[in-house]
Amino acid sequence: MIPWTQLGSAQIPNNGGELKFSQRGDEFSIRLSGIRGELMNSRLFNSEKVLAELGCAHLHFTDNAQVLVGGLGMGYTLAAALKAVSANSQVTVAELIPEVVVWNQGPLGNCAKNPLEDPRTKVHIGDVRALLKIRKPTFDAILLDVDNGPEGLTQKDNSSIYSPQGLEYIYKTLRPKGMVAIWSAGPDHQFTLRLKKAGFKAEDRVVRARPGKGSRHTIFLGRKP
Ligand SMILES: C[S@@+](CC[C@H](N)C(=O)[O-])C[C@H]1O[C@@H](n2cnc3c(N)ncnc32)[C@H](O)[C@@H]1O
């Protein structure tokens, strides 16, 4: 068996620990230090891709669509969002950890076919929460995969995104008929209710980690009327 080789590491802000980036043959892994396990593996990306397909399904015929993706990870959600929108649209990807962007500019880029090189991609290095707080109708779709789900994981601070106030900000930052799509490792009935309370037409979908097999993930969808 080919051994893993560590290619890089990065500190997560606010004492969030360390990210470790490794390669084994053509497989890449980003792990969280300590016992918190694997954040992403390059072979498991179906639900990350479907997140963008569901979140951008209403944008196929939209001119100048504006999409926000948070965060970059291995680029699969970004690549699927670019595929879903028109040639004159823009997809802004917010990534908290600068090294993750550098890894995607290097060996990791091939996994999702180098979405950072697409001229429609705009990179925001920093916290996606700054863009969610714009509170003026700005984006037609907001695709969030920054955590394990509404419970948080990478950043404790991220839990504010899923709070009633966080959802109010997202609602205001979406354009009319805009969609928020949120990746989660599992269902959370309370969160679906919170989306509804915030004014969204909400539903959740179960999506497998690999097409037709693997772990069952949840994608929460909230449509602004
Ligand atoms: C699970 S990965 C995303 C995977 C991505 N959907 C893909 O297709 O590869 C989560 C990413 O979100 C980033 N992240 C975590 N919190 C963030 C925040 N508040 N703002 C921006 N990026 C964040 C992490 O550094 C990590 O790169």
The ligand as a Tripos MOL2 file, in Angstrom:
@<TRIPOS>MOLECULE
LIG
   27    29     1     0     0
SMALL
NO_CHARGES

@<TRIPOS>ATOM
      1 C1        -15.3810   20.5180    4.0720 C.3       1 LIG1
      2 S1        -14.4200   21.7340    3.3480 S.3       1 LIG1
      3 C2        -15.3690   22.2590    1.9460 C.3       1 LIG1
      4 C3        -15.3890   21.2560    0.8600 C.3       1 LIG1
      5 C4        -15.8950   21.7980   -0.4620 C.3       1 LIG1
      6 N1        -17.3400   21.8530   -0.4770 N.3       1 LIG1
      7 C5        -15.4140   20.9820   -1.6440 C.2       1 LIG1
      8 O1        -16.1940   20.7840   -2.5630 O.co2     1 LIG1
      9 O2        -14.2670   20.5440   -1.6620 O.co2     1 LIG1
     10 C6        -14.6500   23.1210    4.4220 C.3       1 LIG1
     11 C7        -13.8210   24.3300    4.0360 C.3       1 LIG1
     12 O3        -14.3800   25.4820    4.6420 O.3       1 LIG1
     13 C8        -13.3380   26.3030    5.1370 C.3       1 LIG1
     14 N2        -13.9290   27.1590    6.1840 N.ar      1 LIG1
     15 C9        -14.2890   26.8170    7.4430 C.ar      1 LIG1
     16 N3        -14.8750   27.8510    8.0620 N.ar      1 LIG1
     17 C10       -14.8970   28.8810    7.1730 C.ar      1 LIG1
     18 C11       -15.3790   30.2210    7.2290 C.ar      1 LIG1
     19 N4        -15.9710   30.7010    8.3170 N.pl3     1 LIG1
     20 N5        -15.2340   30.9970    6.1320 N.ar      1 LIG1
     21 C12       -14.6210   30.5190    5.0020 C.ar      1 LIG1
     22 N6        -14.1500   29.2520    4.9050 N.ar      1 LIG1
     23 C13       -14.2890   28.4400    5.9700 C.ar      1 LIG1
     24 C14       -12.3060   25.2980    5.6070 C.3       1 LIG1
     25 O4        -11.0180   25.8720    5.7240 O.3       1 LIG1
     26 C15       -12.3870   24.2440    4.5060 C.3       1 LIG1
     27 O5        -11.5180   24.5600    3.4400 O.3       1 LIG1
@<TRIPOS>BOND
     1     1     2 1
     2     2     3 1
     3     2    10 1
     4     3     4 1
     5     4     5 1
     6     5     6 1
     7     5     7 1
     8     7     8 2
     9     7     9 1
    10    10    11 1
    11    11    12 1
    12    11    26 1
    13    12    13 1
    14    13    14 1
    15    13    24 1
    16    14    15 ar
    17    14    23 ar
    18    15    16 ar
    19    16    17 ar
    20    17    18 ar
    21    17    23 ar
    22    18    19 1
    23    18    20 ar
    24    20    21 ar
    25    21    22 ar
    26    22    23 ar
    27    24    25 1
    28    24    26 1
    29    26    27 1
@<TRIPOS>SUBSTRUCTURE
     1 LIG1         1 GROUP 0 **** ****
